[in-house]
Amino acid sequence: MSNIARRKGSSDLSSKKNVLTTKKFLGKEGEVPYIKPPSILDFVDNGRVEDIQEMESLFNNMKEGKKMLVTRRVYNDRAGKPYKYEKFLQAMATDGVKVMLIDDIEQFIADYQSGKFAINFTLDDLVAEAEKA
């Protein structure tokens, strides 16, 4: 693939896709934020460890460019907090993650599913950027 990319004048064939950065995601570059910095920090400071791990999986799967199934149903956990169970397509199966509905993360997921952008960051990268506020 690298020879094809080289001949096309690009180091990556997918480089034509819009890449969402942590600053854009958090609204630091004139964009409407998907999640505000205080919200993501509150989530990692006060959220359940299991929910944080699931959110890490969401961003890791997205960073890898995995395709997702569209999920419309919203659930409430035992604490009454809303979440969705998002499924990613694997080679021979599907893998799902619980996503706590913080701020406008539903729109973020919908935009990712429609192919508006790719991401190159993890939850840890988001937290690091949010701390720079």
Summary of the structure (lengths in Angstrom):
residues: 133
radius of gyration: 15.8
end to end distance: 39.7
largest distance: 54.6
contacts: 341
relative contact order: 0.21
helix: 43%
strand: 17%
